[in-house]
Amino acid sequence: MDKEDIPDNNSSDKSNNPENTSNPEILKSKNISDRAEEAHQKTPLTYKRLLLLSISALGIVYGDIGTSPLYALKECFHGHYAIPVTDSNVLGVLSLIFWSLILIITVKYLLIIMRADNDGEGGILALMALVRPENSKGTRYMIILAIGLFGAALLYGDGIITPAISVLSAVEGLSVATSFFDPYIIPLTVLILAFLFSVQSKGTTGVGKIFGPITFVWFIVIGLLGAISISETPEVLKSMNPYYGYNFFIENGFHGFAILSAVFLVVTGGEALYADMGHFGLKPIRIAWFSIVLPCLLLNYFGQGALILRDHTTVSNPFYFLAPEWALYPMVILATLATVIASQAVISGSFSLTFQALQLGFLPRMRILHTSEHERGQIYIPQLNWIMCIATIALVLGFKSSTNLAAAYGVAVTTTMVITTLILFEAMRRLWKWSLAVSVIVMILFLAIDLSFWGANLLKIFQGGWVPLAIGLIVYVMMTTWNSGRKNLLFKIKEQTLSLQNFITEIMSIRMIAIPGTAVYMSSNPNGTPPPLILNIKHNRLLHKQIVILTIKFHKVPHIRTVNRIEMEEPTEGFFKVIAHYGYMDVTNIQQILEILNSKGINIKMDRTTFFLGRETLIPSKYKGFSKLKDKLFILMSSNSQRATEFFNIPPNRVFEVGTQVEL
């Protein structure tokens, strides 16, 4: 969890900035975090563990790209913008597929973009956070922030379409064998998707252990089928020559440009691949790609092309026609399993993306479950999981076929890829210190490819491409609304907040009624006075004999030893500042904190302790129009965020919430 998950009544205060090394509390906190992280990083990546992570990555990271052979080549000759089935067109399309996989996935993502990781996390938000200028009021900052958020929001749109088109295209293979299954294709797809989303709580490690070996079999099988077909028509390998791709555009003109929207289906998992980097790490992902995924994909695409060259009638479903007749039903079963796994890639990618948005302050507090002690990025978000489940099933019921879904697929993710390339330029210059000439050349090369795919996919907006764009726009509005609303709220609260030292000095000069027991005031800033404490004195004119200002900090390591967990300071008699440190896998345990404090000489009994939490009642601004609508949306999001009592596991019967009204 991150600072956004801690009730923050003064997080805009400089003393709460991790970069402010003048603060001794922060220095101590950083030292504890650093020591724990160093111990964690020294854990060796054994060959056994590397092999396990690489196989798991097959199921989680490469499921989307790995199942594209089911529909990508078919859509080029049998979709909305189908081109005539001629030998030159087949070789031309295969050439475009080959170089798309090499240039976009291998060079752009695996070799260049994935060098930009934010504490091991990938994805467009991680990249944006790395390159944003420190001056938050500058034009460059605002541009990077706006396009980065919009690109991230668009991924949710295509992330919902991927499970729908993947599973539906696999189940449609039953209709190749017999028309008997036609009425059952949609119900079967819905059942499979419901099952997929229901197992997400097991975590990507548990899911990967199951899915990884299945995906390994999938890649080997599709590679073998392709290799057998290539052996019968080896001239298909000529398509690796880029001349055939160039000649394809010369012969087909604008129609050839339009078909790029179908070719793009072979690389749609690129952004999800980058977002999933935090689940397994860069090395296992690269090993899986170069040793298994890329060779098998190329063999299968070339094999499908060889089959079409031999028999043009197989273009209606070249993937399933590659299999011998006796293997059709087993292939449908294997393909269905593989497409369920393909959906896993974008689901886990969406979890990673959401977690990063929470860390960066663009989404409200949600319940996040960490599912691995070894990989910080492996998480499960229940709310998001079931929202995606409902939306994905709705798409299946609405579009009814993989061909219809293909028309909606790609518009949003191509836009995100263009944005990623633009932000990558900043990374090349600011992070890696590449020369301007090299950076410009690399950016122009990638932009030329990305913009070509983007322009072709724009033609599909009215065929369903508006769906992921609409979803992305909704998410973008939510992100920007929460970010601006949160900053505004913290500014309003800061106006009412005193520094803790000034507060103690003032209180000591005022006669107060002291009552027995202990009051624990939760605060993310150990040097600021929590507003509930100020309000308690203002209205009740009393103080508990023992006051604890408790700050809970979370670090990017799975566990922090109990002996290093608590820092304590006593600015004045009976007044304590306490910082409790937790790893991301540690369960926040208030009772344990009290026991440690007791061992340090602070006598605290749970039955005589009251926990004071702030609870703001938000009031929309008096302005009318769009500003008031944004305020109402922020209030709605705030009221549905996870409550601090649940997050910190505080006994509900010991909690006293102090409410304040804040006009936005």
N, C-alpha and C positions, 0 to 999 in steps of 0.2 A: 504494500500500500504506500501511498505517498502523502505529502503534506496536504493535498486536497481532501484526503480522507480524515483529516483531523479537524475538529471544530475550531475554527480560526476566527477570533474576534479582533486580531490585530496583525494579520500575516503580512500586511504591507509595511510594517515597521522594519527598519534596516537591521535591527538586532536579530531578526528571524531569517536573515539572508545567509545561506550557507557559505557564501563567498566573503562574508564579513569576518575576517580572521582576527579582528581586534577584540572580539568577544570571547572570553575564556571558556564559557560554557560551550560555545560552538566549536572551539578548538578541541576541547575534550571529546565532544561528540564525534568530530571528524576523526580523531585518533582511534577511538573505539571502532568506528566503521572501517577505517583503513586497516587496522589490525585484523579484523574479522574477514575483510575482503581478501587480504593477502593470504591468510590461511586457507581461504576457499580456493583462491587461484592456484595455490601450490598443489592442489589435488591433481595427480597425474591423469592425463587422458590415455588410458591404456588401450591396447589394440582391441581387446574384447569390447570395451565401452565404445570405442570409435566405430567398430563394426555394427554394434547394436544401434547406435545413433544414426548411422548411414542407412541401415535397413528401415528404421523407423521413419527416416526422412522420406524414403520412397513413398510411404503411405500417406504422410501428412503434407509434405511440401510439394511433391510431384504428382499428386493425384489428378489435379486439374489438367496440367499439360499432358500427362500420360494417357488420359482418356479422350483427348482431342481427335485421335485417328477415327473414332467412332463416327464423327460427323463432319470434320473439317473438309476433307477432300470431296466428300459427297455433295456438300453445299456449293462447291465451285461449279459443279456440272449438273446439279439437280435442285438448286435452291431458287431464291427470288431473282437472282441475277445470273442464272445459269448460262454458261458459254457452250458453244458446239463442241461435241466430243470428237476432236481430231488429234492425230499424233503430236503435232506441234503444240497444240494447246495443253495436252497432258504433260509434255516435257516442260513447257513454260511454267505451268502452275507448280510442278514439282521443284523446279529451280527456285521459284519464289519461296516455297515452303522451306527448302534447304537453307537458303541464305537468311531467311527470317530467324530460324532457330539459331544459326551461327552468330549473326550480328546482334540480335536483340537479347536472346537469353544468354548465350555463352559470353559474348564480348561485353555487352552493355551491363547486364545484371551480375553474372557470376564473376567476371574479372574486374569490373570497374565499380559499379554502384555499391556492391556489397562490401567494398572496402570501407564505406561510410557507415559505421555502426555507432549507436549511442548507448554506451555501456552494454554492448552485446545485442541491443535491440535494433531491428531494421524497420523499413517501411517509410512512407513519405513523411509522416510526422516526425520520426526520428531524424530523418535527413534535414527537415525544416528546422528542427531545434538546434542542430549542429551548426547551421550556417547563418542563422538569424543574427544580424548585427546587435551589439549591446544597447545601442541607442534606440529605445522603444518608440521614440517619437519621429524617427527619420522616415523618409519616403521609402527607402529600400526595405526597411524593416516591415512596413505596412504592406508592401507589395508581396514580399516573400510569405508573410503571414497569411494574406488573403488567398493567394493561389495555392499555398500548401494546404490550408484548411479545405478549400474547395476540392482539390485533388483527392484528399483523404475521404471527404464526404461522398464523392462519386464511387469510391470502392464499395460502399455499402450497397449501392444499386446493382452493380454487376455481381457482387458477392451473393446476392439473393437469387440471381438468375442462374449462376453456375450449378448449384445442386439440382435445380429444376431441369435444365437442358441435359445435364450429364446422365442422370438417372433415367429420364424419359427416353433418351436416345438408345440406351442399353435395352430397356424393356421393349422398345419398338422392334428389336431384333426378333422377337417372337413372331411378328407378322411376316417375316421372311420365310419362316418354316410353314406356317399355316394361318389362315384368316380366322381360325377358331378363337384365337386369343385377342382379337381386335377389341371386343367390348371390355376386356379386363385390363388393358394397358394402363389407362388412367388410374383406376383403383389400386392396381399393384404399385404404381409409382408413388401414389400418396402414402400407402402403407410403408413402403421402404424409406421414404423421407421421414415419416414420423418416427420410425425406429432409429434412424441415424441421429436425429436431434435428441432422442431420449437417452442415448449412451454418452453424450458429451460430458456429463458429470464425472465420468471415469478418468477424464484428463487425457491429454494427447500422448502421454507416455503409455498409459494402459491401452488406449486405442491404437497407438502406433505399433505396439507389440503384436496386436492382432492383425492390423491392416498391413504392416510392413511386409511380412512374408507373402501375403496374398498378392500385394502389388508387385513383389519380386517375381512371382510366378507369372503374373499378367505381362510384365515387360518381356520376360523370356519367351513366352508363348507368342506374343505379337511379333517379336523379333524373328522367331523361327518361321512363322507363317510368311512374313515378308521375305525372308532370305530364300525360302523355297520358291516363291513366285519370281524373285529376281533371277534365280538360276535358270528359269525357263525363258526369261526375256531380259538378258543382261544389258541390252542397249538402253534400258531405262536409266542406267547410271550416268548417261551422257548429260542428264539434267543438272548435274552438279556444276556444269559449266555455266557461268552467269550469262553467257550469250543467249541461252534459251529464254531466260527471264526477260532480257532486253527485247528479244524478237517477239515475245508474247505481247508486249505493249505496242510494238510497231504494227503487228497484224490486227489487234483488236481495238486499238484506240481507246475511246472513253469507256467502252464496255470492259476492257482489260483493267482500267483503273477501278471501276466499280467492283470488280471481282476481288479486289484487295480486302474488302470487308469480310469475305469468306476465308481468304488466306490468313487473315489476322487471327482466326479461331485457333490456330496452332500455337499461338504465343500468349493467349489470354491469361495464363497463370503467372506471368512474370512479376506483376506487382504483389500477388499473394505470396510468391516465392520469397520476395524481399521482406515482406512483413513477417513471414514465419521464421526469419533468421534467429530470433531470440529463443525459439523452441529447441533448436538443436546446435546452433553454432555454425560458422562458415565452413569449417573443414569437412564435416560430414556431408553437408549439402553439396559441396563441390565434388567430393569423391563419388557420391551417388549419381550425379549428373554425368560426369565424364566416363564412368565405368559401366553404367547400366542404362540410364534414361536416354541420353542422346543417341547412342548406337542403336538401341532398340526402336526408338521413334523413327529414325531415318530408314531403317530396314523396313518397317511397316509401311511408311508412306511410299517409299519406292516400290515395295511389293504391291500395294494397291494400284499404283500407276502402271506397273508391268501387267497386272491383270486387266486393267482397262484397255491397254494397248492391244492385248490379245483378244478381248471380247468387250466391245463398247456397251453391250447391254447390261453389264455388271455395274454400270455407273450409278444405278439406283441405290445401291448399298454395297460399295466395294469392300468395306471392312468385313462384313459377314460372308460375302462370297469368297473371300480368301480361304476360309475354313472349309475342309472337306465336309460333305453332307452329313456324315456320321458324327461330326464334332460340332454341329450347329448349336444344339441345345446346351452342351457343356460350355460353349463360347458365350452364349447368352447369360448363363449363370455367372461365369467368370467376369464378363463385362459388367453385369449388374453389381457384383461385389466391388469391382474396380471403380465404378462411377459413384458408388456410395463413399468410397475412399476419396475420390476426387472432390466430392463435396466437403470432405473434412478439411482440405487445404484452405478453402476460402472461409470456412467457419472459424478455424483456429486463427486464420489471418485477421478476421474481424475482431476476435477476442484481443489479439495483440494490438490492433489499431485502437480499440476502445480503451484499453489499459493505458496506452501512450497518451490518448486524449485526456484521460483523467489526470495523469501525471503533469501534463502541461496546462491543466486548468481550463479545458474546453468542454468538459462534460461534468455533470453532477456526480456526487458520491453514489456508487453502486456496490452491491455485494460482489466481491471478487474472491474466488477460491483458488489458491495456489495448489497445484496438483503434483509438483515435483520438488524434491529437495536439491536436485542437481542443476536444473535449468530454471532460472528465474522467470523466463517468459512463458512457461507452461501454466496456463490459467483457464478458469471456467467462469463465465458470467451468466448466471441463470436468466436474468431479465432479457438480455440480448439474444440468448439462445432460443427462447420461445417466441420472441418477436420475429426472428428470422424464419423459424419453423412455419409460423402462420403465413407469412408473406410468400415463402417459397411454394407452399401448397396452393395458395391462391393463384400464383402464376401458372402452375400446371393446369389448374382447373380453367383458367382464363384463356391460355394460348393453345392448349390441347395437343400440340405436336412439337417435336424438336425443331422442325423447319420454321415454324412460326416463332419459336423462341430465339432461333438463330438470327432472325430479323431484328430482334431487340437487343441482341448481344454485341458488346464491343464498343458502343458509342461512348459510354462513360469511362471505361478503362483506357481507351486510346487517349481521351482527354487527360486522364491522370498520368499516362506515360509521357505526354508532351510536357506537362507541368514538372514531372520528375526530372526530365532532361534539362529544363530551365534552371531548376534548383541545383542540379548536379554541376552546372557551370560554376556556381558559387562555391561548391565543395572543392572543385579542382583548383580554384584560385585561392580560397581562404584556408582550406584545411591541408591540402597537399602541396600548395605553393607551386603548381604547374605554371609554366610560362603562358603569357596571354595568347601567343600564336598556337601552341598545342591545345590549349583549352578551347579556343574558338574553332579549330579544325574538328576536334572531337565532337563539340556541340553541334556544329553544322551537319556532320555526318549523321548523328543520331536524330537530329530534328528533321532532316530530309526524309528519313524512314518513318519517323513517328507521324509527321504531318501528312504523309501519303496515306497511311492507314487511317488517320483521323478524318481526312477529307472523304475517303471512301465510306467510312462508317456513318458520316453525317447524312448520307443518302438514305439511311435506314430509320431516320427519326420518326417518320410518319407510319412506318410499318411496325412500330413498337419500341423504337429506340428512345422514345420520350419517357418510358417507364423508369429505367435506371437514372435518367437525368432528373426526373421529378423527385425520386427518392433521395438522390444526392443533394438536391437543392433544399429539401426539408431538413436533412441532417446538418447541412451548412448553416442554415438559419438558427438551428438549435445550438450549434457550437459557438457561433459568434454572439448569440444572445446570452448564453451562460457566461462566456468570458467577460463581456462588457458589463453584464449585470453584477457579476461577482466583484469586479474591480470597483464598481460604483458602491456596492454594499460595504466593502471593506474600508473604503474611504469615509463613508458616513460613520461607521463604527469607530474608526480611528480618531475622529474628532471628539469622541466622548471618552477616550482612553488616556490614562496617565501612565508615566513610567512607574515601575514597581518601587523604585527607590524613593521617588517623590511621594508616592502614596504612603509608604511606611513612615516617612518623616512627618507628613501631615496628620496621620492617624495617631501617632504617639502624643501629639499635642492636644487631642480631643478626648474628653471623658466619654468612655464607651462602656456599655454593659457587657461583661464577659460571661458567656454561658458555657456549661460543661460540654465536653465532646470535641470532635475534630470535624473541620470543614475542609473538604477537598474540592478545589476549584480547578476545572480542566482548562488548559490553555495551550495553544501551540507555541506561544512566545513566553519563555521563562522570565523575560525582563519587562514584560508589560503587565498591567493590572487587568485581570479579566473583568469585563463589564458586569457580570453577575455579582462580583464582590463589591463593586462600587454601588450598585443598586441596592444590595442587601443593607449596606451601611446607611445609604440615603433614606431608605424607607423604614428600616427596623431599628436603626441606631444601636446595633449590637454586633459583637464579634464572638466567635468561638474561641475557647482558650488556646486551641491549637489549629493553625491554618496551614494547609499545604497547597502550594501552586504546582499542579502536576502537569508536566509536559511529556507526551509520549512520542518518541521519534522512531521512524521505521527506516531501515537501511537495506541496501541492495545485496544482502547476503542472506542465506536461508536461516541461519541461527546465530544468536549471540549468547555466549555463556552467561549463566545466571550471575556469576561473580562480577561480571563487567556490566551488568544491566543497569544499575542504579547510580546516578550522581546526585549528591545532596549538598545544599548550602543553607546556612541559617543566618539571613541578613540581620535579624533581631530575635529576641527570645520568643519562642512559641510560633515563629513564622518561618516556614521552610519552602525553599525552591527545590523541586525534585524533577529530574529528567530520567525517564525510563526508556531504555533502548531495546528495540526488538528487530529481529530479522524478518524477512518477508514470509517465512514459513512458520514463525512463532505465533501462537495464539495469545492475544492480549488477555492477560489474567490479572484483574485488579486485586484479587485476594492474594496472589503471589507477591505483588508489589507491596502490599501492606505488611506481609510477613517479612520481607527483606528490610523494610523500614523499621519494623519492630526490632530486628536483629541489630540495627544500627543505632538503637537507643531512642527511637521515636515511639512512644506508647500509643498505638492505634488499635481500637477494637471496632470491628465491622458494625456491631450493633449500636455503637455510639458515634458512628461516622455518617455524615451527610455529603453527598456528591452534588455540587452545584454546576449546572450546565446552562448555558445561554440558549435562548430560543427566540429568534426574531420573527415578529409578525410584519410581513412586508406589505407595503401600501403602494399601489401604482402612482406614478407621478401625475401631476395635474395637467400635463400636456396631453393634447388629443392626437389622434391619428396613429401613425406607425410607431412612435415612441411608446405610447400607452399600450399598444398591442405587444411590443417586445417586453415591456414590464410585466404584463400579465403572463406571457409565456415563461419568463424567468421565475415568477412566483410559482407557477404550476410545476416547473422542473424542480425547484427548491423544495416544495412540499412533498414531492415524490422521491427525493433522495433518501438514502439510508440514514436512519437516525443514529446519532452518536452513541446512545445507550446500547443499541444492538451491536454496533461495531466494536466498542470497547468492552463488551460483556460485563457491564455494570449491573449489579442487582437492582431491578426496577424499584423495589420498595425502599431503596436508600437514595433515590435520586430526587433532587429538588430543582425544577426548571424555573429559571428567571426569565420572564418574557419582556421584550421591548418592542416598541413599534418603530419601524424605520421606513421613512418615505423615500422611495427610489428617485 
